[in-house]
Amino acid sequence: MRRATGTRLPVSGVTLPPGLSAATPHDSLAGIYNGEEFVFEESSWYIVNLLKLLWHYGLNPLRMSMWVEDILDKFMRIYRYQTHDYAFSSNERLLHALGGNDFTRLLNQTIDEALQKAGFSHKFINEVVCPAMRVNYGQGVTVNAFVGAVSLAGVESGLWSVKGGNKLVCSGLIYASKAEVIPGTVLSIEPKVRPRSSGDPVKLYYVTYNTTSGLTGDTYDIVVIAAPLGRKSANITFKNFDPPVPDFPNPYHQTVATLVHGRLNASFFGYDSSAFDFGAIFTMENPKLFFNSVGVVLPVGDVSGEGKPPLESSVWKVFSKEELTKEQLNLLFSSYDSIKVKKWLAYPQYGPPEKCPPIILHDAVYYLNGIERVASAMEMSAIAAKNAALLAFHRWYGNTDHVDQEDLHEKLKTEL
């Protein structure tokens, strides 16, 4: 599932397109920082880590793994449903078909509330769960419980990335689909009706877009919108729709990614440089902290050897809510020679109870990104895309028996 870290994907139902392979993983030590000191420091020895976790958090880490695994096991039913061509007309119905009322409930409570009800300690939630939310979604434990579970899945083992960069998944899928890609910005969509000599008139959509050649457009039977709607993202005008396409609140959260080529300042974290070997630093909620996380950026291709120690001049990625000032950069880094800053609306601003935007905006206009209010991830986008394709197909041909079916898990058990 895609997260702001943008480096790894969990092993699940997604299959890599032909020609792509998983990159060799490069592990680095992590620490959890509260703004004054490290509350947990990872060891390179498995047994030492296990003992540390037991000492600090008891059985909470094991219970969390089981809690997340139970949610993921149910969610992964979607791959079987889609293999059998079942589709859903809303994200709430999709979620309910996977996990019933339990899944719907996850959208209506925070991850903090869900874990407290499940008996997890405040210490564990504050020191482990909250840092995972901050690095993956730039927000604390007030996010909805489902996206919280997705975020916690991202700190489990068994993750992988694509050799050459995860962006190759997108370009590989475009190549495999043989789609015609028109580089341009969509400006508006307008329904049109063309008369026919026999039968009902044809309903079409005229899409206007701006390219390097200027303003142009074309007509389409079906339109799928695969970008967040809103003036700061895909600012698309819906012209002459009856009923009109409603506006729905869909705020996105700004994350600032700062890439720094330099040396991390160990003394800022209370360490001597010779004893500091963290490659990832996660943070707890603290109003004095000006960053969410710091981590070494590894090459997207395979590299020989173990790489340089973290404190040698490396590329570091800093996530923060606001652009870092020169003073803050000088606190974090003892020296640096280049900086690249990217502000982006990385994911929704979560706040349960969540209300997902509709999938069907008009007769044959479908919207994928509403699923991001459930959880924003690369894998979620892939699921939404296949669901929209199946839904559009079944509605075009009137296959109502494959849309919004309940009890699919039990029904498919009986099929050979």
Secondary structure, 3 states (H helix, E strand, C coil): CCCCCCCCEECCCCCCCCCCCECCCCCCEEEEECCCCEEEECCCCHHHHHHHHHHHHCCHHHHHHHHHHHHHHHHCHHHHHHHCCCECCCHHHHHHHHHHHHHHHHHCCEHHHHHHHCCCCHHHHHHHHHHHHHHHHCCCCCCEHHHHHHHHHCCCCCEECECCCCHHHHHHHHHHHCCCCCCCEEEEEEEEEECCCCCCCEEEEEEEEEECCEEEEEEECCEEECCCECCCCECCEECCCCCCCCCCCCCEEEEEEEEEEEEECHHHHCCCHHHCCEEEEEECCCCCCCCCEEEECCCCCCCCCCCCCCCCCEEEEEEECCCCCHHHHHHHEEEEEEEEEEEEEEEECCCCCCCCCCCEEECCEEECHHHHHCCCCHHHHHHHHHHHHHHHHHHHHCCHHHECCCCHHHHHHCCC
